[in-house]
Amino acid sequence: MIAQRPNLILIGMPGAGKSTIGVLLAKELARDFVDTDLLIQLRKGKILQDILLEEGHEALRAIEAEVLQSVSGEGLVIATGGSAVYSESAMAHLRRQGQTIYLQLPLEIIRQRITNPDTRGLAKPEGQSLDELYQERLPLYQRYADITIECGDKDPVHLLEEIIFQEGEYYAEVDA
């Protein structure tokens, strides 16, 4: 009998590597990969930055919440947008389907990776700094995380191993 395979939901700040690690994780575990930022762009027919410019950050967060609540299935690796944690109902929907993994990255490294915060498509109010955004979101990531992976300066191979073998549970097992 095939056991239900819980989804692995990646949350964290932009630049934390959710999409990159998500693709590698899906490949390693032979799972489908879902990038919710791409789903938003497909739904709206434009990139995140254009949605922000034309409709504002609150509209982008509302669209994101709708998209997150439409994601379903089993055995998925889901990379969420950094602002996914603003929607309590969307996060509850995702958490019913699997484990939420917070890819935690120090602010210093995020600053190095996000060199274009004003054109990257970050769902934040105009004028809010990356540092302020980080401080605002940190408690939300911690609140919704089932598992926190300290990414720091770890390479993708070590991050994959840490996620796959988290707490002695091997996510590649499918036989009950």
N, C-alpha and C positions, 0 to 999 in steps of 0.2 A: 504494500500500500504506500502511496506517495503522501508524505506529510505536507501539511500546509506550510508554504514557505513565506514567512513574514517579509514584508517589504523592508528595505533599509532606506531610511529617509535622512538625507544629509542636510544639516542646517549650519549656518555660520555666516560670518561677514563676507562681503565681496572680497575676492582675492585669497580666500582661505583654501581654495582648491576643490570646491564641491563638484564642479563639472568635470574637472580633470580626474580627480580620484574616483568620481562616480563612474566614468567610462571604464577606467581600469578595473574597478571593483566588479562591474557588470560583466566584463570580459572574463575575469578570473573565476567568477562564480556561475558563468553561463546564464545570466539573467538579462532581461530587457532593461534598458536604461531610459529614463525619462528626465528631461531637463525642463523644469517648469518655466524658466525664462524664455526658452524657445517656444513653448506652447503659447505663452502670452503674445509673443511676436507674431506667431502664425495666426492667432485669433484676431489680432488687431491689424495685421498686414503691415506692420512697421516696427522698427527697432525700439527698444526701451527708451532711449534718449528722446526720440521723437514723440513718444507717448507722453513723457514728462513735459516736454516743451509745449505740446499742444493741449494737454488735458490736466497736467499738474500731478504732484506726487500722491495726493489722496486718491485720485482716479486710478493711478497705476496700482496702488495698494488694493483698491476694490476689485480691479480686474484680476490681480494676482490671487485674491481670496477666492474668487469664482473658479479660476483655473485649478487651484489646489483642491477645491472641493469636488472637482470633476475627475480627478485622478483616482483610479481604482484598479484593482487587480491583485495578483499575488506574485511573489518572487521578483519584484521590481527593485531596482536601485533608482531612487528619486533624488535628484539634485534640485533643491528649492532655491528661489531667489533669496537674497539676504534679508529682505523685508517680510518674508513669509510669517515670521513670528508675531507680526502685528495683528494677525487674524486668529483670535482664539478658536473660532468655529472651524477654520481651515486646519489649524494644528490639531484639534481634537479629531477631525476626520482622518488626517494622516496617521495619527498615533493609534487609532483603532486598527489600522492596517499593518502596523509594523513597529520597528524600533527606530527611534530618532537618535541620530548620531551627530553630536555637535563637534565640528572641526574647529577647535579653538586655536587661534593664532594671536600672538602678541601684537599690540597696536603698532609697535615699531616696524614689524615685518609687513603688516597691512599697508602702512604708509609707503614702504618701499615698492610694494606690488601695485598699488593703486596710484599711479602717477597722474591720472586724469579724472579726479573725482567730480569735476563739473561737467564732464561730457561722457561719463561711463554709464549713465542710466541708473543712478542711485536714487531710490525712492526716499528722498529727504526734502525737507523744506529748503527753499532757496536761502542761502547764507549759513546753513548749518554746516559746521566743519566735520571732517572725517573723524576727528577726535571726539566731538560731541555725539556724533552718530554711534560710534563704538560704545561710548559710555551709556547711551540710551538703550542700545540693543543688548548689551552684555547680560543684564538680568533676565531678559526674555529668552535668550539662548539657553541660559542655565535652567530656567524654569521648565522649558520643553524638552531638555535633553534627557534621554534614557541613559545614554553613554556619552562621555566627553573624551575626545581624543586630543591630547595636546600635540599639535602639529609642529610647532617651533621650527627647527631646522632639519626635521626628518625628511628623508627622501621618500618618493612615492612607494617604493617597494616595502619599506619599513612601516609606512602608514597602512598599506594594504594588509600586511601581516597582522598588525595590531587590531585592525577592524575585523578581519576574518576570524581570528582566534580570540576575540574579546570574551573575557570571563569564561574561558574554557568551552565556549560554544562555537562549533565550527559551522559557519553558515552555508557551506557547500553541501552539507548532508541533506539528502532529500528522502531517504527511506526511513520509514517509521519502524 
